[in-house]
Amino acid sequence: MPFTIPQEILDLNPRCVPIRKGLKSPAIKNWPAAETRAKDMPTDDEQFDKYGIVIDEDMLVVDVDVHEADKNGWASLDRIERDHGIDLESAASIVVESPSGGAHLYFANPDLEKFPKSVREFPGLDFLGKGCQVIGPGSHHSTFSGTYKISRGRDLICDVPMGLAEVLNFQFEYVSQTSHVPEESPLDSFNTSTSSLSIIKNELEAHGYTVITKGNDLYEFVRPGKRTSTYNISGTIGLKSKNGRLLLKNFSTNDPFGFPSGDGESITLAEAFRVLRGYSFDQLPSELRAIGYGAGSSISSDEIANIQAQIREARTKGDDLEQSYPTLTLDELKSKSPDRRPYVIEGLLRRGETMNLIAAPKTGKSWFVYNLAAKLATGGDFLGWTSPMNLKCMIVDNELHPEELAFRVGSVQDAMEVSFGDSLHFSCLRGAAVDMNGIEEKLVAAGASRFDVIILDALYRFIPAGTSENDNAQMMLIYNTIDRIARTFDCSVICVHHSSKGNQNEKQVSDVGAGAGAISRAADTQVVLFPHEQQGLVCVEAITRSSKTPAARSAKLDNFLWSLCEEDAVRKTDSEPKPDKKKIATMQNQMRRVARAEKVKTYLEEHPVIRPQDAQEVLGESKSVLRTLLRDHLEPAGVVVFKNFYYERAKEWEERMDDFLVDPSTPAESQP
């Protein structure tokens, strides 16, 4: 099945190499030095169904990968645009779509900037430069049906967006400097600790094995009932793998537990322990942890003293916490708080509460808060909401230069024909690198207790480095800080935040907003600006924790001012909904699963037993791929039965296999 090379690539004329069917690596030795150009590349050889583009130092290709649920390259592209203002997908002059759902974004790199190949902060993205190759458009995919296709092609290849190298190299260096060694798992702890040798020795002896101590943490064993003398011993325990894990090696083909006995076959001590005890894979970690293996299992006297000091400190902190937040009966609670908190915005926001204002970029949400703050400071109605009194407001802005902020708010003041006087203050923090950990000190210095409302515009710039907007636990800590600000200064806090990319009009108000769900759940009020079915209008919708849900309303921004409209608040419908990337990825995974299961079926028709080490013969892939298919899919489907180190055909396995081929979905994938 020969490939084709599109005209856009012929015009670019990069160095190219042929790739054989079913493979992704070039078919020639020393391919980085290949000199064949695209215009000279043969495309009609039947043994090659794809070609690779050799990337030179003046090129950069961003590989967007979607093969793993937790490494979605499209989500990482969104984050780069949101956090750093670099829209790589739009900037790329050549975009190649992969049948897998991913893409390749082509750029010129005339300044020969250096890029890390990958950055942990942006999973699912690879930045391919000199020494790499990428599958070219017109090639056939090795796993999915279809070819790589150009979805955008321009005459000239665009340069790498300014600032990308700084962003990636900073993230790479930051992660390198701040990464901590992960906690040791119980399995790793057991497999690398010499104390596990005595445990395995005792287990073997309990099951009738004879264990012989050879010294230097090495043991030999003889299986129960051994009669022949082909080997004096049945196996060893204590030899180490290349990565330092202790191993059990078995020579006997008649071992009562079925330990592997082939050449080079061995298992870790943790796996031996699992088999000897009869534990499942899921039980093993907790059982090892219960006997003292894993992070924190070995505690020195100094560590114990440190823990005791922490407990004493926690008790002191607990006393302070109880004093500030006392435990009360209902009568005491009613006596202490007889009245509900007063509104700062009638029906929308009470004093001491927090509010999110969320909309897509360039919708006018900053103009929305300027208008809102102006009305709170001078009195009057804003889109049907009013304040019971004139309030003092503070806008903390970390996006705009002071000149731009002065122009914008000054334009609102002129259009309203009002004077803010001492009722509206501003703090311009663009470039100050003040995050949520430092904003409290800034507010104390500014005397923030004099303000009734503090507006943070925009939230994403207050998120500390290393904090993921998508992490619920981390964003909960951010909102705990915001709540503390509201409590400390006896004010309400409004956070300006952006929505995620794509169509939001089918979502509930509580589901709109980029990042973790904790962002909307933690706030007392959430106001969202949705696109209206009528051009130029928006639907303003809100949910509240301590008030009746306000009615949706239509509004528009005109000449610096937001105003209420008579039209019904009807959201815009998207006539061409974007494809659901998660559903596409699920479907592709199931297609791969079925293709592999068909090969397993063919193998099982002639073999009653199948082992992970048969993977090359069965699938032409690695042992881990076959093991996952057998363990996670075919065994639960009743096709095979697990027998310690191999799987055998189940009764009525052919019927079960036919059922699986019709519906290969997992329970998680079957949920709506």
C-alpha positions as CSV (number, residue, x, y, z in Angstrom):
1,M,0.0,0.0,0.0
2,P,2.2,2.9,-1.2
3,F,2.0,6.3,0.3
4,T,1.6,9.8,-1.2
5,I,3.4,13.1,-0.3
6,P,1.2,16.2,-0.4
7,Q,2.2,19.3,-2.4
8,E,2.7,21.3,0.8
9,I,5.4,18.9,1.9
10,L,7.0,18.8,-1.6
11,D,7.2,22.6,-1.4
12,L,8.8,22.4,2.0
13,N,11.1,19.6,0.6
14,P,12.4,18.3,3.9
15,R,14.7,15.2,4.3
16,C,12.6,12.0,4.3
17,V,13.0,8.3,5.2
18,P,10.9,5.3,4.3
19,I,9.0,3.3,7.0
20,R,7.8,-0.3,6.6
21,K,4.2,-1.4,7.2
22,G,3.3,-1.8,10.8
23,L,6.3,0.1,12.1
24,K,7.0,3.7,13.1
25,S,10.8,3.7,12.9
26,P,12.7,4.3,9.7
27,A,13.8,1.4,7.6
28,I,17.3,2.6,7.0
29,K,20.4,2.7,9.3
30,N,21.7,6.0,10.5
31,W,18.5,7.7,9.3
32,P,19.3,11.1,11.1
33,A,22.0,11.6,8.4
34,A,19.7,10.7,5.5
35,E,19.9,13.1,2.6
36,T,16.9,12.1,0.4
37,R,14.5,15.0,0.0
38,A,10.8,14.8,-0.3
39,K,10.8,15.5,-4.1
40,D,13.2,12.5,-4.6
41,M,11.5,10.1,-2.2
42,P,10.1,6.9,-4.0
43,T,6.4,6.4,-3.1
44,D,5.4,3.3,-5.0
45,D,7.4,0.6,-3.1
46,E,4.8,-1.9,-1.7
47,Q,6.9,-2.7,1.4
48,F,6.6,0.9,2.6
49,D,3.2,2.4,3.6
50,K,4.5,5.5,5.3
51,Y,7.5,7.9,5.4
52,G,9.1,10.0,8.1
53,I,10.2,13.6,7.9
54,V,13.6,14.1,9.4
55,I,13.5,17.2,11.5
56,D,16.4,19.6,11.1
57,E,17.6,22.2,13.7
58,D,15.7,25.0,12.0
59,M,12.4,23.2,12.4
60,L,10.1,22.4,15.3
61,V,7.1,19.9,15.2
62,V,4.7,19.9,18.1
63,D,3.3,16.3,18.4
64,V,-0.2,16.4,20.0
65,D,-0.9,13.0,21.5
66,V,-4.3,11.7,22.8
67,H,-3.5,8.0,23.4
68,E,-3.8,8.2,27.2
69,A,-6.7,9.7,29.2
70,D,-4.4,11.6,31.6
71,K,-2.1,12.8,28.8
72,N,-4.3,14.8,26.5
73,G,-2.2,17.0,24.3
74,W,-5.2,19.2,23.3
75,A,-5.9,20.0,26.9
76,S,-2.2,21.0,27.3
77,L,-2.4,23.2,24.2
78,D,-5.4,24.9,25.9
79,R,-3.4,25.4,29.0
80,I,-0.5,27.0,27.2
81,E,-2.8,29.4,25.5
82,R,-4.8,30.2,28.7
83,D,-1.8,30.6,31.0
84,H,0.8,32.1,28.6
85,G,-1.2,33.6,25.7
86,I,0.4,31.3,23.1
87,D,-2.1,29.7,20.7
88,L,0.1,27.0,19.0
89,E,-2.8,25.4,17.1
90,S,-3.8,28.7,15.4
91,A,-0.2,29.8,14.8
92,A,0.9,26.7,13.0
93,S,1.2,27.1,9.2
94,I,1.0,23.4,8.6
95,V,-1.3,21.2,10.7
96,V,-1.4,17.4,10.1
97,E,-4.2,15.4,11.6
98,S,-3.6,11.8,12.7
99,P,-6.3,9.1,12.5
100,S,-5.7,8.6,16.2
101,G,-7.2,12.0,17.0
102,G,-3.8,13.7,17.5
103,A,-2.0,16.2,15.3
104,H,1.4,17.5,14.2
105,L,2.0,21.3,14.2
106,Y,4.9,22.5,12.0
107,F,7.0,25.6,12.7
108,A,10.2,27.1,11.5
109,N,12.9,27.7,14.1
110,P,15.2,30.2,12.4
111,D,16.8,31.3,15.7
112,L,17.7,27.7,16.5
113,E,16.1,27.9,19.9
114,K,16.5,24.9,22.2
115,F,13.3,23.1,23.4
116,P,12.9,20.2,25.9
117,K,11.3,17.3,24.1
118,S,8.6,17.1,26.7
119,V,7.5,18.9,29.9
120,R,5.6,17.2,32.7
121,E,3.5,20.3,33.1
122,F,2.1,19.8,29.6
123,P,1.4,16.1,29.2
124,G,0.5,14.7,25.8
125,L,2.8,17.2,24.0
126,D,6.2,16.4,22.5
127,F,8.4,19.2,21.0
128,L,10.4,17.5,18.2
129,G,13.6,19.1,17.0
130,K,16.9,18.0,15.5
131,G,17.5,14.2,15.8
132,C,13.8,13.4,15.7
133,Q,11.5,12.2,12.9
134,V,7.7,12.5,12.5
135,I,5.3,10.5,10.3
136,G,4.6,12.5,7.2
137,P,1.1,13.4,5.8
138,G,-0.1,10.9,3.2
139,S,1.2,8.0,5.3
140,H,-1.0,5.1,6.5
141,H,-1.4,4.8,10.3
142,S,0.0,1.6,11.9
143,T,-3.0,1.0,14.3
144,F,-6.0,3.0,13.0
145,S,-7.5,2.9,9.6
146,G,-6.8,6.0,7.5
147,T,-4.0,8.3,6.7
148,Y,-2.3,11.3,8.1
149,K,-3.9,14.3,6.4
150,I,-3.1,18.0,6.1
151,S,-5.9,20.0,7.6
152,R,-4.1,23.4,7.1
153,G,-1.4,24.2,4.7
154,R,0.2,27.5,3.9
155,D,2.8,28.6,1.3
156,L,5.3,29.6,4.0
157,I,6.0,27.8,7.2
158,C,5.5,30.2,10.2
159,D,8.1,30.8,12.9
160,V,7.8,29.4,16.4
161,P,5.6,31.8,18.5
162,M,7.6,34.2,20.5
163,G,8.1,33.2,24.1
164,L,7.4,29.5,23.7
165,A,11.0,28.5,24.4
166,E,11.0,30.6,27.6
167,V,7.8,29.0,28.8
168,L,8.9,25.4,28.1
169,N,12.4,25.8,29.4
170,F,11.2,27.5,32.6
171,Q,8.6,24.7,33.2
172,F,11.3,22.1,32.5
173,E,13.8,23.7,34.9
174,Y,11.2,24.4,37.5
175,V,9.9,20.9,37.6
176,S,13.5,19.6,37.6
177,Q,14.3,21.7,40.6
178,T,11.1,21.2,42.6
179,S,10.3,17.5,41.8
180,H,10.4,15.3,44.8
181,V,11.3,11.6,44.8
182,P,7.9,9.8,44.8
183,E,7.0,7.8,47.8
184,E,8.2,4.2,47.6
185,S,5.5,1.8,46.9
186,P,5.0,-1.4,49.0
187,L,6.0,-3.6,46.1
188,D,9.2,-1.6,45.4
189,S,10.0,-1.6,49.1
190,F,9.6,-5.3,49.4
191,N,11.5,-6.1,46.1
192,T,14.5,-4.0,47.2
193,S,14.7,-4.8,50.9
194,T,16.9,-7.8,52.0
195,S,14.5,-8.4,54.9
196,S,12.0,-9.8,52.3
197,L,14.4,-12.7,51.7
198,S,13.7,-14.2,55.1
199,I,10.0,-13.7,54.6
200,I,10.1,-15.7,51.3
201,K,12.4,-18.3,53.0
202,N,9.8,-18.8,55.7
203,E,6.9,-19.0,53.3
204,L,8.7,-21.6,51.1
205,E,9.6,-23.7,54.2
206,A,6.0,-23.5,55.4
207,H,4.9,-25.0,52.1
208,G,7.4,-27.9,52.3
209,Y,10.3,-26.5,50.4
210,T,13.8,-27.0,51.6
211,V,15.8,-23.7,51.7
212,I,19.6,-23.6,51.8
213,T,21.5,-20.5,52.9
214,K,24.4,-19.8,50.6
215,G,25.6,-16.5,52.2
216,N,25.7,-12.9,51.0
217,D,21.8,-12.8,51.0
218,L,21.6,-15.7,48.5
219,Y,19.4,-18.8,49.0
220,E,18.7,-22.0,47.1
221,F,15.6,-24.1,47.4
222,V,14.4,-27.6,46.6
223,R,10.7,-28.1,45.8
224,P,8.7,-30.6,47.8
225,G,8.8,-34.2,46.5
226,K,11.8,-33.7,44.3
227,R,13.0,-37.1,43.1
228,T,15.1,-36.6,40.0
229,S,18.7,-35.4,40.1
230,T,18.8,-33.4,36.8
231,Y,19.4,-30.3,39.1
232,N,20.6,-30.5,42.7
233,I,18.4,-27.5,43.4
234,S,15.0,-26.3,42.2
235,G,15.8,-22.6,42.2
236,T,17.3,-19.6,43.9
237,I,16.2,-16.5,45.7
238,G,18.3,-13.3,46.2
239,L,19.7,-12.6,42.7
240,K,19.1,-9.1,41.6
241,S,17.7,-7.7,38.4
242,K,19.4,-4.8,36.5
243,N,17.3,-2.3,38.4
244,G,18.1,-3.8,41.8
245,R,15.0,-5.9,42.4
246,L,15.4,-9.2,44.3
247,L,14.3,-12.2,42.3
248,L,13.1,-15.8,42.6
249,K,14.4,-18.0,39.8
250,N,12.9,-21.5,39.3
251,F,14.4,-24.3,37.3
252,S,11.8,-27.0,38.0
253,T,9.0,-27.7,35.5
254,N,7.0,-29.5,38.2
255,D,6.9,-26.7,40.8
256,P,3.6,-27.0,42.8
257,F,2.9,-23.3,42.5
258,G,3.7,-23.1,38.8
259,F,6.6,-20.7,39.1
260,P,8.0,-19.9,35.6
261,S,10.8,-22.2,34.6
262,G,11.9,-21.1,31.1
263,D,15.4,-19.8,30.3
264,G,15.8,-16.3,31.7
265,E,12.5,-16.5,33.4
266,S,12.3,-15.1,37.0
267,I,9.8,-13.2,39.2
268,T,10.2,-10.6,41.8
269,L,9.9,-11.5,45.5
270,A,6.7,-9.5,45.8
271,E,5.1,-11.6,43.0
272,A,6.4,-14.8,44.7
273,F,4.9,-13.6,48.0
274,R,1.6,-13.0,46.3
275,V,1.5,-16.5,44.8
276,L,2.6,-18.2,48.0
277,R,0.0,-16.4,50.1
278,G,-2.8,-16.7,47.4
279,Y,-3.4,-13.0,47.2
280,S,-5.0,-11.2,44.3
281,F,-3.1,-8.4,42.5
282,D,-5.3,-5.8,44.2
283,Q,-4.7,-7.3,47.7
284,L,-0.9,-7.4,47.4
285,P,0.0,-3.7,48.1
286,S,-2.2,-3.4,51.2
287,E,-0.9,-6.8,52.5
288,L,2.7,-5.7,52.1
289,R,2.0,-2.4,53.7
290,A,0.4,-4.2,56.6
291,I,3.7,-6.0,57.3
292,G,5.8,-2.8,57.2
293,Y,6.7,-2.2,53.5
294,G,6.1,1.0,51.7
295,A,6.6,4.7,52.4
296,G,6.9,5.5,56.1
297,S,7.2,1.9,57.2
298,S,10.6,2.3,58.8
299,I,10.7,5.2,61.3
300,S,13.8,6.2,63.2
301,S,13.7,7.6,66.7
302,D,14.4,11.1,65.3
303,E,11.4,10.8,63.0
304,I,9.3,9.6,65.9
305,A,10.3,12.7,68.0
306,N,9.5,14.9,65.0
307,I,6.1,13.4,64.7
308,Q,5.4,13.9,68.4
309,A,6.5,17.5,68.0
310,Q,4.1,17.9,65.1
311,I,1.3,16.4,67.2
312,R,1.9,18.9,70.0
313,E,2.0,21.8,67.5
314,A,-1.3,20.5,65.9
315,R,-2.9,20.5,69.4
316,T,-1.9,24.1,69.8
317,K,-3.2,25.0,66.4
318,G,-6.3,23.1,67.2
319,D,-6.9,25.3,70.3
320,D,-6.5,28.4,68.2
321,L,-8.8,27.0,65.6
322,E,-11.5,26.1,68.2
323,Q,-11.3,29.6,69.6
324,S,-11.8,31.2,66.2
325,Y,-14.3,28.6,65.0
326,P,-16.0,27.3,68.2
327,T,-18.2,24.2,68.4
328,L,-21.7,25.3,69.3
329,T,-25.2,23.9,70.0
330,L,-28.0,25.1,67.7
331,D,-29.2,27.5,70.4
332,E,-25.7,29.0,70.8
333,L,-25.4,29.2,67.0
334,K,-28.7,31.1,66.7
335,S,-27.8,33.4,69.6
336,K,-24.3,34.1,68.1
337,S,-25.7,34.6,64.5
338,P,-29.3,35.7,64.8
339,D,-29.5,37.4,61.4
340,R,-28.5,36.4,57.9
341,R,-25.6,38.3,56.3
342,P,-26.7,41.5,54.6
343,Y,-26.6,41.7,50.8
344,V,-24.0,43.7,49.0
345,I,-25.9,42.9,45.8
346,E,-29.6,42.2,46.4
347,G,-30.5,38.6,45.6
348,L,-27.0,37.8,44.3
349,L,-24.2,38.2,46.8
350,R,-24.0,38.7,50.6
351,R,-21.2,40.2,52.7
352,G,-18.4,37.8,53.3
353,E,-19.3,35.6,50.4
354,T,-17.3,34.8,47.2
355,M,-18.5,35.0,43.6
356,N,-17.2,33.8,40.3
357,L,-17.8,35.8,37.1
358,I,-17.1,33.4,34.2
359,A,-17.2,33.9,30.4
360,A,-15.2,33.1,27.3
361,P,-12.2,35.3,26.5
362,K,-13.1,38.6,24.8
363,T,-16.7,38.4,25.9
364,G,-16.4,41.6,27.9
365,K,-16.3,40.2,31.4
366,S,-13.7,42.8,32.6
367,W,-16.1,45.5,31.3
368,F,-18.8,43.7,33.2
369,V,-17.0,44.1,36.5
370,Y,-16.1,47.8,35.7
371,N,-19.8,48.5,35.2
372,L,-20.7,46.5,38.3
373,A,-18.1,48.2,40.5
374,A,-19.2,51.6,39.2
375,K,-22.8,50.9,40.1
376,L,-21.9,49.5,43.6
377,A,-19.7,52.6,44.2
378,T,-22.3,55.2,43.0
379,G,-25.6,53.5,43.5
380,G,-28.2,52.5,41.0
381,D,-29.4,49.5,39.0
382,F,-27.1,47.1,37.2
383,L,-28.9,44.6,34.9
384,G,-31.7,44.4,37.4
385,W,-29.5,44.1,40.5
386,T,-29.0,46.8,43.1
387,S,-27.0,47.5,46.2
388,P,-28.8,48.6,49.4
389,M,-26.2,51.4,49.8
390,N,-23.2,52.9,48.1
391,L,-20.2,50.7,48.6
392,K,-16.4,51.0,48.6
393,C,-14.8,48.7,46.0
394,M,-11.3,47.7,45.1
395,I,-10.3,46.2,41.8
396,V,-7.0,44.2,41.9
397,D,-6.0,43.8,38.3
398,N,-3.0,41.7,37.1
399,E,-3.7,41.6,33.4
400,L,-3.7,45.3,32.2
401,H,-1.1,48.0,32.2
402,P,-2.1,51.0,34.4
403,E,-2.7,53.2,31.3
404,E,-5.1,50.7,29.8
405,L,-7.0,50.2,33.1
406,A,-7.3,54.0,33.5
407,F,-8.6,54.4,30.0
408,R,-11.2,51.6,30.4
409,V,-12.6,52.6,33.8
410,G,-12.4,56.3,32.8
411,S,-14.5,55.5,29.7
412,V,-17.1,53.8,31.9
413,Q,-17.1,56.8,34.3
414,D,-17.6,59.3,31.4
415,A,-20.3,57.2,29.8
416,M,-22.2,57.0,33.1
417,E,-21.5,60.7,33.9
418,V,-20.7,59.9,37.5
419,S,-17.7,60.6,39.8
420,F,-16.3,57.7,41.8
421,G,-14.5,59.8,44.3
422,D,-13.1,57.7,47.2
423,S,-15.5,54.8,46.5
424,L,-13.5,52.9,43.9
425,H,-9.8,52.0,44.2
426,F,-7.4,50.1,42.0
427,S,-4.3,48.0,42.5
428,C,-2.3,47.3,39.2
429,L,-0.2,44.2,39.7
430,R,0.8,43.2,36.2
431,G,4.4,42.2,36.2
432,A,4.6,42.1,40.1
433,A,4.4,38.2,40.2
434,V,2.0,38.4,43.1
435,D,0.1,35.1,43.5
436,M,-2.5,34.0,46.0
437,N,0.2,33.3,48.5
438,G,1.2,37.0,48.5
439,I,-2.0,38.8,47.9
440,E,-3.1,38.8,51.5
441,E,0.0,40.8,52.6
442,K,-0.7,43.2,49.8
443,L,-4.3,43.7,50.9
444,V,-3.2,44.3,54.5
445,A,-0.8,47.0,53.4
446,A,-3.5,48.6,51.3
447,G,-5.9,48.7,54.3
448,A,-8.4,46.4,52.6
449,S,-10.7,46.3,55.6
450,R,-12.2,49.6,54.4
451,F,-13.6,48.0,51.2
452,D,-16.9,46.2,50.9
453,V,-16.1,44.4,47.7
454,I,-12.7,43.2,46.4
455,I,-12.5,42.1,42.7
456,L,-9.7,39.9,41.6
457,D,-9.2,40.1,37.8
458,A,-8.1,37.6,36.7
459,L,-8.0,34.5,38.8
460,Y,-5.6,32.4,36.6
461,R,-2.8,34.9,37.2
462,F,-3.1,34.6,41.0
463,I,-2.6,30.8,40.8
464,P,0.9,30.0,42.3
465,A,3.5,28.3,40.1
466,G,3.3,24.6,40.2
467,T,-0.4,24.6,41.1
468,S,-2.7,22.9,38.6
469,E,-5.9,24.7,37.8
470,N,-7.3,21.2,37.1
471,D,-6.5,19.8,40.6
472,N,-9.5,19.9,42.9
473,A,-7.4,19.7,46.1
474,Q,-5.1,22.5,45.0
475,M,-7.9,24.8,43.8
476,M,-9.7,24.1,47.1
477,L,-6.7,25.6,48.9
478,I,-6.9,28.6,46.6
479,Y,-10.5,29.2,47.5
480,N,-9.8,28.7,51.2
481,T,-7.4,31.6,50.9
482,I,-10.1,33.7,49.1
483,D,-12.6,32.8,51.9
484,R,-10.0,33.9,54.5
485,I,-9.6,37.2,52.7
486,A,-13.4,37.7,52.9
487,R,-13.4,36.8,56.6
488,T,-10.3,38.8,57.5
489,F,-11.5,42.0,55.8
490,D,-15.2,41.5,56.3
491,C,-15.9,42.0,52.6
492,S,-17.2,40.1,49.5
493,V,-14.7,38.8,46.9
494,I,-15.4,38.5,43.2
495,C,-13.1,36.4,41.0
496,V,-13.0,36.9,37.3
497,H,-12.4,33.6,35.5
498,H,-12.5,32.2,32.0
499,S,-14.5,29.4,30.6
500,S,-12.9,26.4,29.0
501,K,-12.6,26.1,25.2
502,G,-15.5,24.9,23.1
503,N,-19.2,25.2,23.2
504,Q,-20.4,26.0,26.7
505,N,-24.1,26.5,25.9
506,E,-25.2,22.9,26.7
507,K,-23.7,23.1,30.2
508,Q,-25.3,24.0,33.5
509,V,-24.2,27.2,35.1
510,S,-22.3,25.3,37.8
511,D,-20.3,23.3,35.1
512,V,-18.9,26.3,33.2
513,G,-15.4,27.4,34.0
514,A,-11.9,26.1,33.1
515,G,-10.2,23.8,35.5
516,A,-11.3,21.8,38.5
517,G,-15.0,21.5,39.6
518,A,-13.9,22.8,43.0
519,I,-13.7,26.3,41.5
520,S,-17.5,26.5,41.0
521,R,-18.4,24.5,44.1
522,A,-16.3,26.6,46.4
523,A,-17.9,30.0,45.4
524,D,-21.2,31.1,46.9
525,T,-22.4,32.7,43.7
526,Q,-21.5,31.9,40.1
527,V,-22.4,34.3,37.2
528,V,-21.9,33.1,33.7
529,L,-22.1,35.1,30.4
530,F,-23.4,32.7,27.7
531,P,-23.5,33.6,24.0
532,H,-27.1,34.6,23.0
533,E,-29.0,33.4,20.0
534,Q,-29.1,37.0,18.8
535,Q,-25.8,38.4,17.7
536,G,-24.4,41.0,20.0
537,L,-26.3,39.9,23.1
538,V,-25.3,37.6,26.0
539,C,-27.4,35.6,28.4
540,V,-26.5,36.4,32.0
541,E,-27.3,33.5,34.3
542,A,-26.4,32.9,37.9
543,I,-26.7,30.4,40.7
544,T,-26.4,31.2,44.4
545,R,-25.9,29.4,47.7
546,S,-27.8,31.7,50.0
547,S,-30.5,33.2,47.8
548,K,-33.2,32.2,45.3
549,T,-31.7,31.5,41.9
550,P,-32.0,34.7,39.9
551,A,-33.9,34.7,36.6
552,A,-31.7,34.6,33.4
553,R,-31.6,37.9,31.6
554,S,-30.3,39.3,28.2
555,A,-27.7,42.0,28.1
556,K,-25.3,43.8,25.7
557,L,-22.1,45.8,25.9
558,D,-22.4,49.0,23.9
559,N,-20.2,52.1,24.2
560,F,-18.4,50.9,27.3
561,L,-21.7,50.2,29.2
562,W,-23.5,47.0,29.9
563,S,-27.3,47.3,29.7
564,L,-30.4,45.1,30.1
565,C,-32.3,44.0,27.0
566,E,-35.9,43.0,26.5
567,E,-35.2,39.9,24.5
568,D,-35.7,36.6,26.2
569,A,-32.5,35.0,27.5
570,V,-32.1,32.2,24.9
571,R,-28.7,30.7,24.5
572,K,-27.1,30.3,21.1
573,T,-27.3,26.7,19.7
574,D,-24.3,25.2,18.0
575,S,-25.4,23.8,14.7
576,E,-22.1,22.0,14.2
577,P,-21.1,20.5,17.6
578,K,-17.5,19.7,17.9
579,P,-16.6,16.0,18.1
580,D,-16.4,14.5,21.6
581,K,-12.7,13.8,21.9
582,K,-13.2,11.4,24.9
583,K,-15.8,9.4,22.9
584,I,-13.5,9.2,19.9
585,A,-10.6,8.0,22.1
586,T,-12.8,5.4,23.7
587,M,-14.0,4.2,20.4
588,Q,-10.4,4.0,19.1
589,N,-9.3,2.0,22.2
590,Q,-12.2,-0.4,21.7
591,M,-11.2,-0.9,18.0
592,R,-7.7,-1.7,19.0
593,R,-9.0,-4.1,21.7
594,V,-11.2,-6.0,19.2
595,A,-8.3,-6.3,16.7
596,R,-6.1,-7.8,19.4
597,A,-8.9,-10.1,20.7
598,E,-9.3,-11.5,17.2
599,K,-5.7,-12.5,17.2
600,V,-6.1,-14.1,20.6
601,K,-9.1,-16.0,19.4
602,T,-7.1,-17.4,16.5
603,Y,-4.3,-18.5,18.9
604,L,-6.7,-20.1,21.4
605,E,-8.3,-22.2,18.7
606,E,-5.1,-24.2,18.5
607,H,-3.7,-23.6,22.1
608,P,-5.6,-24.3,25.3
609,V,-3.1,-22.1,27.3
610,I,-1.8,-18.6,26.6
611,R,0.9,-16.7,28.4
612,P,2.0,-13.1,28.4
613,Q,5.4,-14.2,27.1
614,D,3.6,-15.5,24.0
615,A,2.8,-11.8,23.1
616,Q,5.1,-11.6,20.0
617,E,3.7,-14.8,18.5
618,V,0.1,-13.9,19.3
619,L,0.0,-10.1,18.7
620,G,3.4,-9.1,17.5
621,E,3.5,-6.7,20.5
622,S,5.0,-6.5,24.0
623,K,4.1,-8.7,26.9
624,S,2.5,-5.9,28.8
625,V,0.0,-5.3,26.0
626,L,-1.1,-9.0,26.0
627,R,-1.1,-9.1,29.8
628,T,-3.4,-6.1,30.0
629,L,-5.8,-7.5,27.4
630,L,-6.0,-10.9,29.2
631,R,-6.2,-9.5,32.8
632,D,-8.4,-6.4,32.3
633,H,-10.7,-7.5,29.5
634,L,-10.8,-11.2,28.4
635,E,-10.7,-12.6,32.0
636,P,-13.5,-10.4,33.2
637,A,-15.4,-11.3,30.0
638,G,-15.2,-15.0,30.9
639,V,-13.0,-15.9,27.9
640,V,-10.0,-17.1,29.9
641,V,-9.2,-18.2,33.5
642,F,-6.1,-17.0,35.3
643,K,-3.8,-19.7,36.6
644,N,-1.0,-17.8,38.4
645,F,1.4,-17.5,35.5
646,Y,-0.7,-18.3,32.5
647,Y,-4.3,-18.2,31.3
648,E,-6.3,-21.1,30.0
649,R,-9.5,-21.3,27.9
650,A,-12.7,-21.0,29.9
651,K,-15.7,-23.2,29.4
652,E,-17.8,-21.9,26.5
653,W,-14.9,-19.5,25.8
654,E,-15.8,-19.2,22.1
655,E,-19.3,-17.8,22.9
656,R,-17.8,-15.4,25.5
657,M,-15.2,-14.3,22.9
658,D,-17.9,-13.6,20.3
659,D,-19.9,-11.6,22.9
660,F,-16.7,-9.6,23.7
661,L,-16.0,-8.9,20.0
662,V,-19.5,-7.4,19.8
663,D,-19.2,-5.3,22.9
664,P,-15.6,-4.8,24.1
665,S,-16.5,-1.9,26.4
666,T,-15.4,-1.7,30.1
667,P,-18.0,-0.8,32.8
668,A,-16.4,2.7,33.0
669,E,-16.8,3.2,29.2
670,S,-20.4,2.0,29.3
671,Q,-21.5,4.7,31.7
672,P,-23.3,7.6,30.0
